[in-house]
Amino acid sequence: MANLKQSRIQLLKTAFVVYNHENLDKAKEFLLDFGLDVAFEKPGEEIYFKGYGSEPYVYVACKAEKSSFGGAAYVVDSLAEFEKALKIPGASAVTQLEPRAGGGQQITLTDPLGHNVHLIWGWQEKEPETMRLEKLVINYEDEKPRKGRFQRFHPGPAPVHRWGHYGVTYPEGQYQTIYDWYTQTLSLAVSDIVYKGDNPTTCFLHIDRGVEYTDHHAFFFKKAKPKEPLDVAHAAFEVHDFDIQQLGHNFLTSKGYKICWGVGRHVLGSQVFDYWFDPSRFIVEHYADGDLVNQDTPIANVQAGPQALSIWGPPVPKVF
């Protein structure tokens, strides 16, 4: 086990996702309404979107003839880890990240099913932006600390803090293949597993930082439906709290965008979720109030079904 941990590429944090869009203008309009801001733009070619956290950008939208998922990026723990990743079979050559949007270097790995994983090092983070989002004081039935103060909210998009996690699909019979690659190549560790009968079908993995707590999952994989092409499941972006999330939900509804699922509360990970289809039919999520885990957190093994997905919220859609 010690040798395996030493051989894995140690990740530090999530960085960004890459999507290719046939209609870049429509994608831009949606992503701004979704709560992202433009960090840097090459008109008609690429748009780098940021949240209000420290990452210089969290979403790269690229113009393409056909819409597709371009992979997800993690920041590695050190230059030594970046150089170690270069020795992984199939690793790409080093490429330079856009110098006007944080700079740094990138290499790309491809998992056995063809999904791209980008590893980056050396980008320049920014100062987190001051949003003045209130941390609410809650009046419970038996404890009411908020006296003479009022909760006031403002309609509009839900500002995105950062990109938090994503998932990909795998075909029948390839669960162990994808599990082995991600847990043996990268420092990802299991948080929870969903079973159908005796067979695992979905797995949630967190960035393994030992005793340091990290998000319940930075990555997950689930089985594709029969004859369904392998693709991204969704990418999820963290927002401040439930009220901001609900305000964003109402705003996206008012703009006529297509809801996928939400608002609701997950079981595994505990996040409050809200899923939307973008104009390219990709699913993106706002989430708030997620769990943190570390190496000592027990792994849950649960049976698949609606009860494993949400504890409250609308009925589970077919896409899930």
C-alpha positions in Angstrom: 0.0 0.0 0.0 2.9 2.4 0.8 4.4 1.8 -2.6 1.1 2.4 -4.3 0.7 5.7 -2.5 4.2 6.8 -3.5 3.7 5.9 -7.1 0.4 7.8 -7.5 0.4 11.4 -8.7 -0.3 13.5 -5.6 -3.1 16.0 -6.4 -3.5 19.3 -4.5 -6.9 20.5 -5.7 -9.4 20.8 -8.5 -8.6 23.4 -11.2 -10.9 23.6 -14.2 -13.0 21.8 -16.8 -12.8 22.1 -20.6 -15.9 22.0 -22.9 -16.1 22.4 -26.6 -19.2 24.1 -27.9 -20.7 24.4 -31.4 -22.3 27.7 -30.4 -19.9 29.5 -28.3 -22.1 32.6 -28.0 -25.0 30.7 -26.6 -22.6 28.9 -24.2 -21.2 32.2 -23.0 -24.7 33.7 -22.4 -25.7 30.6 -20.3 -22.5 30.5 -18.3 -22.8 34.1 -17.4 -26.4 33.5 -16.3 -25.1 30.4 -14.4 -23.0 32.7 -12.3 -19.5 32.6 -13.9 -17.5 35.7 -15.0 -15.2 36.1 -18.0 -11.6 36.0 -16.9 -10.1 36.2 -20.4 -11.4 35.8 -23.9 -10.1 35.1 -27.4 -13.2 36.2 -29.4 -14.7 33.4 -31.4 -12.2 30.9 -30.1 -11.9 30.4 -26.4 -13.4 31.9 -23.2 -11.9 31.4 -19.8 -14.5 31.7 -17.0 -13.7 32.4 -13.4 -15.4 32.1 -10.1 -14.8 34.4 -7.1 -12.4 32.0 -5.5 -8.6 31.9 -5.9 -8.5 29.9 -9.2 -7.7 32.2 -12.2 -10.4 30.3 -14.1 -12.6 27.2 -13.5 -14.1 26.6 -17.0 -12.7 26.9 -20.5 -15.2 27.1 -23.3 -13.8 26.4 -26.8 -15.4 26.9 -30.2 -15.7 23.6 -32.1 -17.6 22.0 -35.0 -19.1 19.5 -32.6 -19.8 19.9 -28.9 -17.8 17.6 -26.6 -16.2 17.4 -23.2 -12.5 18.2 -23.2 -11.5 16.8 -19.9 -10.9 18.1 -16.3 -7.8 19.5 -14.7 -6.2 19.1 -11.3 -3.4 21.0 -9.7 -0.6 18.6 -8.7 1.1 18.9 -5.3 4.6 19.9 -6.5 6.9 20.2 -9.5 8.3 16.8 -8.6 4.8 15.3 -9.0 4.3 17.1 -12.3 7.6 15.6 -13.5 6.6 12.2 -12.2 3.4 12.4 -14.3 5.4 12.9 -17.4 6.7 9.3 -17.1 3.2 7.8 -17.1 2.7 5.8 -20.3 0.7 7.8 -22.8 1.3 11.2 -21.1 1.3 14.1 -23.5 4.2 16.5 -24.0 4.2 19.6 -21.8 2.1 22.4 -23.1 1.9 26.0 -21.9 -1.3 27.3 -20.4 -2.6 30.6 -21.5 -0.2 33.2 -20.1 -2.9 35.9 -19.9 -5.1 33.7 -17.8 -2.8 32.5 -15.1 0.0 30.7 -17.1 1.5 27.5 -15.9 2.2 24.1 -17.6 -0.1 21.2 -18.4 0.2 17.5 -19.4 -2.7 15.4 -20.4 -3.3 11.8 -19.4 -6.0 9.6 -21.1 -7.7 6.9 -19.0 -8.4 3.5 -20.6 -11.8 4.6 -21.8 -10.6 7.7 -23.6 -11.4 10.4 -21.0 -8.8 13.2 -20.7 -7.3 14.2 -17.3 -5.2 17.3 -17.3 -2.5 17.9 -14.7 -1.2 21.4 -14.2 1.5 23.1 -12.3 2.7 26.7 -11.9 -0.4 28.7 -12.7 -0.8 32.0 -10.8 -3.7 32.1 -8.5 -5.6 35.3 -7.8 -6.8 37.0 -4.7 -10.3 35.7 -3.9 -12.9 38.3 -4.7 -14.8 40.0 -1.9 -18.5 39.1 -2.5 -20.0 40.3 0.9 -22.2 37.2 0.9 -23.8 37.1 4.4 -23.3 34.0 6.5 -26.8 33.6 7.8 -27.7 33.5 11.5 -30.6 31.0 11.8 -33.4 31.2 14.2 -34.4 27.7 15.3 -37.6 26.9 17.2 -35.7 26.7 20.6 -32.8 29.0 19.9 -33.2 32.4 18.3 -30.0 34.4 18.1 -31.1 36.7 15.3 -32.9 39.5 17.1 -33.7 42.9 15.5 -31.9 41.9 12.3 -33.5 40.9 9.0 -32.7 38.5 6.2 -32.7 40.3 2.8 -31.8 38.7 -0.5 -31.3 40.0 -4.0 -32.6 38.2 -7.2 -30.1 37.2 -9.8 -27.5 34.6 -10.8 -25.9 32.4 -8.2 -22.2 33.5 -8.1 -19.9 30.5 -8.6 -17.1 30.1 -6.1 -15.1 27.3 -7.8 -15.4 24.1 -9.7 -15.7 21.2 -7.3 -16.2 17.8 -9.0 -17.2 16.0 -12.2 -18.0 12.5 -13.3 -17.7 10.3 -16.4 -19.5 7.2 -17.7 -18.1 3.7 -18.4 -19.5 0.7 -20.4 -20.8 -2.6 -19.0 -18.0 -4.7 -17.6 -15.4 -1.9 -17.2 -16.0 -0.8 -13.6 -12.8 -2.4 -12.3 -10.8 -1.0 -15.2 -11.7 2.6 -14.5 -11.5 2.1 -10.7 -8.0 0.8 -10.9 -6.7 3.5 -13.2 -8.0 6.4 -11.2 -7.0 5.0 -7.8 -3.6 3.8 -8.9 -2.6 6.6 -11.2 -3.9 9.6 -9.2 -4.2 10.2 -5.5 -7.9 9.6 -5.5 -9.5 7.5 -2.7 -12.9 6.0 -2.3 -15.5 7.9 -0.3 -18.7 5.9 -1.1 -19.7 3.1 -3.4 -23.2 2.4 -4.9 -24.1 -1.2 -5.6 -26.8 -2.9 -7.8 -27.2 -6.2 -6.0 -23.7 -7.5 -5.4 -22.1 -5.5 -8.1 -20.6 -2.0 -7.7 -22.0 0.5 -10.2 -21.1 4.0 -9.1 -18.1 5.2 -7.1 -17.3 8.5 -5.5 -13.7 9.5 -4.9 -12.0 12.3 -3.0 -8.6 13.8 -3.3 -6.5 11.8 -0.8 -4.6 14.2 1.4 -4.2 11.8 4.3 -5.7 13.3 7.5 -6.4 16.6 5.8 -10.1 16.9 5.0 -11.2 17.4 1.4 -14.5 17.4 -0.5 -16.5 14.2 -0.4 -15.8 13.7 -4.1 -13.8 15.5 -6.7 -14.5 12.7 -9.2 -17.1 9.9 -9.7 -17.9 7.4 -12.4 -21.2 5.7 -13.3 -22.3 3.1 -15.8 -23.5 4.3 -19.1 -26.8 3.3 -20.4 -26.9 0.6 -23.2 -25.7 2.0 -26.5 -25.0 5.3 -24.9 -21.7 6.9 -25.9 -19.1 7.4 -23.1 -19.2 11.0 -21.9 -19.1 13.4 -19.0 -21.9 12.9 -16.5 -21.9 16.4 -15.2 -19.6 19.1 -13.7 -20.5 20.8 -10.4 -19.7 24.3 -9.2 -19.9 25.4 -5.6 -22.0 28.4 -4.5 -22.3 30.1 -1.1 -25.4 28.6 0.4 -28.9 27.3 -0.1 -30.5 30.7 -0.5 -28.0 31.8 -3.1 -28.6 28.5 -4.9 -32.4 28.9 -4.9 -32.1 32.5 -6.1 -29.9 31.2 -9.0 -32.5 28.5 -9.7 -35.2 31.1 -9.9 -33.1 33.3 -12.2 -32.2 30.5 -14.6 -35.9 29.5 -14.7 -36.9 33.1 -15.5 -34.4 33.0 -18.4 -36.1 29.9 -19.9 -33.2 27.4 -19.4 -34.0 23.7 -19.1 -33.9 22.3 -15.7 -32.4 18.8 -15.3 -33.0 18.1 -11.6 -33.3 20.2 -8.4 -33.4 21.8 -6.0 -32.8 18.9 -3.7 -30.5 17.3 -1.0 -28.2 14.5 -1.9 -27.6 11.5 0.4 -24.0 10.7 -0.5 -22.0 13.9 -0.1 -25.0 15.7 1.5 -24.9 18.6 -1.0 -27.9 20.7 -1.8 -28.0 20.3 -5.6 -29.4 22.0 -8.7 -28.7 20.5 -12.1 -29.3 22.3 -15.5 -28.8 21.6 -19.2 -26.7 24.1 -21.0 -27.4 25.0 -24.6 -25.1 22.2 -25.8 -27.1 19.7 -23.6 -24.3 19.2 -21.1 -25.4 19.0 -17.4 -23.9 21.4 -15.0 -24.7 21.7 -11.3 -24.8 24.3 -8.6 -24.1 22.8 -5.2 -23.8 24.0 -1.6 -23.1 22.5 1.9 -21.1 19.4 0.9 -19.4 16.9 3.2 -15.7 16.7 3.9 -13.8 13.4 4.4 -10.3 12.2 5.1 -8.5 8.8 5.3 -10.3 7.9 8.5 -13.9 8.6 7.2 -15.9 5.3 6.9 -16.8 4.3 3.4 -20.5 3.8 2.8 -21.7 0.9 0.6 -25.3 1.5 -0.4 -27.8 0.0 -2.9 -28.7 1.9 -6.0 -32.1 3.5 -6.2 -33.8 6.9 -5.7 -33.1 6.6 -1.9 -29.4 6.6 -2.6 -29.5 9.8 -4.6 -31.6 12.3 -2.7 -33.4 12.6 0.7 -35.7 15.4 -0.6 -36.3 17.2 -3.9 -38.1 16.5 -7.1 -38.4 12.9 -8.5 -35.1 11.5 -9.9 -35.0 12.2 -13.7 -34.3 9.4 -16.2 -30.9 10.9 -17.0 -29.8 9.9 -13.5 
